[in-house]
């Protein structure tokens, strides 16, 4: 886990390949934790019987850097003692229209260690329950994910069903101390401005793929980009949201950051704004994805549960990702007024709300006046 790698995906049937990255040799001064593994569900349906603890299987590998994930038993087996940050997310379709109670559990050597509980009503199209824990593990411990539901259901093969983990070391606390020291030392002088300009120049060898009011985005690698901010205050706001959102499939992966930049996942795809302007129609499946995206912002405790269409990206698999999170905790909005307004301008709000009324009637009542 001592080195940083970049990953690229060649085709659906080929595994990720890893190559040591010169960029991180050059810029990784902070030694940010890198995920040890991330596994998804496979195409086989996993049925959940009521009130029975069922182990969940994750067979499709996204990455497994140190070969610490044993696919044959769907378990994370650390190769050394330490504290590990583990995330398990499960999307479950309930078979009972009345809803039910769902628990997601971490089992260590077949012993229940942690669990989370959530109740879902019949209005939920997709029931996503997530557990995130820092666990003190010994070498060769066996960590598995399990689920228990009060009613029968089927685990869905979507990006919301995954198991991931990374090792957490004491350097995480050291990062915060270094940030405080850096902030205390920083003064608005010509010297500090000179250093900032020099740092930005280091990225100018890369291709510019975006520029806005907050900064410039450069493409570093096939799957990574760096956003260089004009103001460090903006960088801090966006970094906080991205860090909190690392457990979510809708937030880009975080790889590195500095005082005025963030290195994150590059999303291959187009914005929802461009997609809708080109296609000029709304589908039920897309509305479900948008509702799920807004639900996810709520589950992350973002105070702004809204977005602009240009900040929602549709990747090559048709999944939605959201970027530009500077107002995630500074704007308090539980209704997606901006999104609904933009859909209205595209003359798509009526179709959108018609599907919302069918899918989530109670939400429709709150949103209808804005469309």
C-alpha positions in Angstrom: 0.0 0.0 0.0 3.0 2.3 0.0 2.8 3.3 -3.7 0.2 5.1 -5.7 -1.2 3.6 -8.9 -3.5 4.7 -11.7 -6.1 2.4 -13.3 -7.7 2.3 -16.7 -10.4 0.0 -18.0 -9.9 -1.6 -21.4 -13.2 -3.4 -21.9 -15.9 -5.0 -19.8 -14.3 -8.4 -19.7 -10.8 -7.3 -18.8 -9.5 -6.5 -15.3 -8.1 -3.2 -14.3 -4.4 -3.0 -14.8 -2.1 -1.0 -12.5 0.9 1.1 -13.4 3.0 3.2 -11.0 2.1 6.9 -11.7 4.9 9.5 -12.1 2.3 12.1 -11.2 1.9 10.8 -7.7 5.6 10.4 -7.3 5.8 14.1 -8.0 2.7 15.5 -6.2 1.7 13.0 -3.5 3.4 14.8 -0.6 0.5 13.9 1.8 0.3 10.1 1.3 -3.5 10.0 0.9 -5.0 6.6 1.7 -5.8 4.6 -1.5 -8.6 2.0 -1.6 -7.3 -1.5 -1.1 -10.2 -3.1 -2.9 -13.6 -2.4 -4.4 -16.0 -5.2 -5.5 -19.4 -5.1 -7.1 -22.3 -7.6 -7.3 -22.4 -9.9 -10.2 -25.3 -10.6 -12.6 -26.7 -13.5 -10.6 -29.7 -12.6 -8.5 -29.3 -12.9 -4.8 -32.6 -13.5 -3.0 -33.1 -12.5 0.6 -35.5 -14.5 2.7 -37.3 -12.7 5.5 -35.7 -12.4 9.0 -32.7 -14.5 8.0 -29.1 -13.2 8.0 -27.7 -13.7 4.5 -24.1 -13.2 3.4 -23.8 -11.0 0.4 -21.6 -12.1 -2.5 -19.5 -9.5 -4.4 -17.7 -11.2 -7.3 -17.0 -8.5 -9.9 -13.7 -6.8 -9.3 -13.1 -3.1 -9.9 -9.7 -3.2 -8.2 -7.9 -5.3 -5.6 -4.4 -3.8 -5.2 -2.9 -6.1 -2.7 -5.0 -9.2 -3.5 -6.6 -8.9 -0.1 -10.1 -9.7 -1.3 -10.9 -13.5 -1.6 -13.6 -13.8 -4.3 -14.3 -17.4 -3.6 -15.7 -16.6 -0.1 -16.5 -12.9 -0.8 -14.4 -11.8 2.1 -11.8 -9.1 2.8 -8.7 -10.8 4.3 -6.1 -8.2 5.4 -2.4 -9.1 5.0 -1.4 -7.0 8.1 -2.8 -5.8 11.4 -4.3 -2.3 11.3 -7.3 -0.1 11.2 -9.4 -0.4 8.0 -12.2 1.8 6.7 -14.8 -0.5 5.2 -17.9 0.4 3.2 -20.7 -1.9 2.2 -23.7 -0.6 0.2 -26.6 -2.8 -0.9 -29.6 -1.9 -3.1 -32.5 -4.2 -2.2 -35.8 -4.4 -4.1 -38.4 -5.4 -1.6 -41.2 -7.9 -2.6 -43.7 -6.4 -0.2 -45.5 -3.1 -1.2 -45.8 -2.3 2.5 -42.1 -1.8 2.9 -39.9 -3.3 5.6 -36.9 -3.0 7.9 -33.4 -3.8 6.5 -30.1 -4.3 8.3 -26.6 -4.4 6.8 -24.0 -6.1 8.9 -20.2 -6.6 9.1 -19.1 -10.1 10.1 -15.6 -10.7 11.3 -14.7 -14.4 11.4 -18.5 -15.1 11.3 -19.1 -12.9 14.4 -21.3 -9.9 14.1 -19.3 -6.8 14.7 -21.3 -3.8 13.4 -24.7 -3.3 11.9 -26.9 -0.5 10.6 -30.6 -0.4 10.4 -33.1 1.5 8.2 -36.8 1.3 7.6 -38.2 1.7 4.1 -41.8 2.5 3.0 -43.6 1.2 0.0 -42.8 4.5 -1.9 -39.1 3.7 -2.2 -38.3 2.6 -5.7 -34.8 1.5 -4.7 -33.9 0.7 -1.1 -30.2 1.5 -0.6 -28.7 0.9 2.8 -25.0 1.5 3.6 -22.7 0.8 6.5 -19.3 2.5 6.9 -17.0 1.6 9.8 -13.4 1.8 10.9 -12.5 -1.6 12.2 -9.4 -2.8 14.0 -8.4 -6.0 12.3 -5.7 -8.6 12.7 -3.8 -10.2 9.9 -5.9 -12.9 8.1 -9.2 -11.9 9.7 -12.1 -12.6 7.5 -14.6 -9.7 6.9 -17.8 -10.4 5.1 -21.0 -8.4 4.5 -24.5 -9.7 5.4 -28.0 -8.5 5.1 -31.2 -9.1 7.1 -34.6 -7.9 6.0 -38.1 -8.2 7.6 -39.5 -9.0 4.2 -38.3 -10.9 1.2 -36.3 -9.1 -1.5 -33.8 -9.3 -4.3 -30.3 -7.6 -4.2 -29.9 -5.5 -7.2 -27.0 -5.6 -9.6 -26.3 -1.8 -9.7 -23.4 0.5 -8.9 -25.1 1.0 -5.5 -24.3 -2.6 -4.5 -20.6 -2.8 -3.6 -18.0 -3.6 -0.9 -14.8 -1.5 -0.6 -12.0 -0.8 1.9 -8.8 0.9 2.5 -6.2 0.9 5.3 -6.3 3.9 7.6 -3.0 4.9 9.3 -1.9 7.6 11.7 -0.9 9.8 8.8 -4.6 10.8 8.4 -4.3 12.8 11.6 -1.0 14.2 10.6 -2.5 15.5 7.4 -4.9 17.7 9.5 -2.1 19.0 11.6 -0.1 19.9 8.5 -3.1 21.7 7.0 -3.5 23.8 10.2 0.2 24.7 10.2 0.0 25.6 6.5 -3.1 27.8 7.1 -1.4 29.5 10.1 1.7 30.3 8.1 0.0 31.5 5.0 -0.2 35.2 4.5 -1.3 37.3 1.5 2.1 38.2 0.2 3.7 38.3 -3.2 5.8 35.3 -2.2 2.8 33.1 -1.5 1.2 34.2 -4.7 4.3 33.3 -6.5 4.3 29.8 -5.1 0.7 29.3 -6.1 1.4 30.4 -9.6 4.4 28.0 -9.8 2.2 25.1 -8.6 -0.4 25.9 -11.2 2.2 26.0 -14.0 3.2 22.4 -13.1 -0.2 21.3 -14.5 0.0 23.3 -17.7 1.7 20.5 -19.5 -1.7 18.7 -19.4 -4.7 19.2 -21.6 -7.4 21.7 -20.4 -10.8 20.0 -20.4 -12.8 22.6 -18.6 -12.7 26.1 -17.2 -15.2 28.0 -15.1 -15.6 30.6 -12.4 -14.0 28.4 -9.8 -10.9 27.1 -11.7 -9.4 25.1 -14.5 -9.6 21.3 -15.0 -6.8 19.4 -16.6 -6.8 15.8 -17.8 -3.9 13.9 -16.1 -4.6 10.3 -17.2 -7.4 8.4 -19.0 -9.3 8.1 -15.7 -8.0 11.1 -13.7 -8.2 14.9 -13.8 -7.1 17.7 -11.6 -9.2 20.8 -10.7 -7.0 23.8 -9.9 -9.0 26.4 -8.0 -8.7 30.2 -8.2 -9.5 30.5 -4.5 -8.4 28.1 -1.7 -11.7 28.7 0.2 -13.6 27.2 -2.7 -11.2 24.2 -2.8 -11.8 23.6 0.9 -15.6 23.6 0.5 -15.5 21.2 -2.5 -12.9 18.9 -0.9 -15.0 18.5 2.3 -18.0 17.3 0.2 -15.9 14.9 -2.0 -14.3 13.4 1.1 -17.6 12.8 2.8 -19.0 11.4 -0.5 -16.3 8.8 -1.0 -18.7 6.1 0.2 -21.1 6.9 -2.6 -21.2 5.8 -6.2 -22.4 9.2 -7.4 -19.3 11.2 -6.2 -16.0 11.0 -8.2 -13.2 9.1 -6.5 -10.6 11.3 -4.6 -6.9 10.6 -5.3 -4.9 13.6 -4.0 -5.2 17.2 -3.1 -3.2 20.3 -2.3 -3.9 23.9 -1.1 -5.4 24.9 -4.4 -6.1 21.6 -6.3 -8.0 18.3 -6.1 -7.1 15.2 -8.1 -10.2 13.2 -8.8 -11.8 10.6 -11.0 -12.4 11.7 -14.6 -15.9 10.7 -15.6 -16.2 9.6 -19.3 -19.5 10.7 -20.5 -21.7 13.8 -21.2 -23.6 16.2 -18.9 -27.3 15.6 -18.4 -27.9 19.1 -19.8 -26.3 18.1 -23.2 -28.0 14.7 -23.1 -31.5 16.2 -22.7 -30.9 19.0 -25.2 -29.9 16.4 -27.7 -32.7 13.9 -27.0 -35.5 16.2 -26.0 -37.4 13.5 -24.1 -37.7 12.1 -20.6 -37.8 8.4 -19.7 -39.0 6.6 -16.6 -35.7 4.9 -16.1 -33.9 8.3 -16.2 -36.3 9.8 -13.7 -35.7 6.9 -11.3 -31.9 7.5 -11.6 -32.4 11.2 -10.9 -34.6 10.5 -7.9 -32.0 8.0 -6.6 -29.2 10.6 -7.1 -31.1 13.2 -5.0 -31.9 10.5 -2.4 -28.1 9.9 -2.2 -27.3 13.5 -1.6 -29.8 13.4 1.3 -28.2 10.2 2.7 -24.8 11.9 2.6 -26.4 14.7 4.7 -25.7 17.3 2.1 -27.8 20.4 3.0 -28.1 21.2 -0.7 -30.1 18.4 -2.3 -30.2 20.1 -5.7 -27.9 20.5 -8.7 -27.6 22.0 -12.1 -28.1 19.7 -15.1 -24.6 20.5 -16.4 -23.2 19.2 -13.1 -24.8 15.8 -13.5 -22.8 13.5 -15.8 -23.9 10.3 -17.5 -21.0 7.9 -17.8 -20.5 5.2 -20.4 -22.6 2.7 -18.4 -25.5 5.1 -18.2 -25.0 5.8 -14.5 -25.2 9.3 -13.0 -22.4 11.1 -11.3 -22.5 14.6 -9.8 -19.7 17.2 -9.8 -19.1 20.7 -8.4 -20.0 20.4 -4.7 -18.8 23.8 -3.3 -22.3 24.6 -2.0 -23.1 21.1 -0.6 -23.0 22.4 3.0 -23.4 26.2 2.5 -26.8 26.1 0.7 -29.8 24.7 2.5 -32.2 23.3 -0.1 -34.2 20.1 0.3 -36.2 20.6 -2.9 -34.3 20.5 -6.3 -35.6 23.9 -7.4 -32.6 24.6 -9.8 -33.0 21.2 -11.5 -36.8 21.6 -11.9 -36.4 25.1 -13.3 -33.9 24.0 -15.9 -36.1 21.1 -16.9 -39.0 23.6 -17.3 -36.8 25.7 -19.6 -36.2 22.6 -21.7 -40.0 21.9 -21.7 -39.4 18.6 -20.0 -40.6 19.3 -16.4 -44.2 18.1 -17.1 -43.0 14.7 -18.3 -40.5 14.5 -15.4 -43.1 15.3 -12.8 -45.6 12.9 -14.3 -43.1 10.1 -13.7 -42.3 11.4 -10.2 -46.0 11.3 -9.4 -46.1 7.6 -10.5 -42.9 6.6 -8.8 -43.0 8.7 -5.6 -46.4 10.4 -5.0 -45.4 12.2 -1.8 -42.4 13.7 -3.4 -44.5 14.9 -6.3 -46.7 16.9 -4.0 -43.6 18.8 -2.7 -42.1 19.4 -6.2 -45.1 20.1 -8.4 -45.3 23.8 -7.8 -41.8 24.3 -9.1 -42.3 22.5 -12.5 
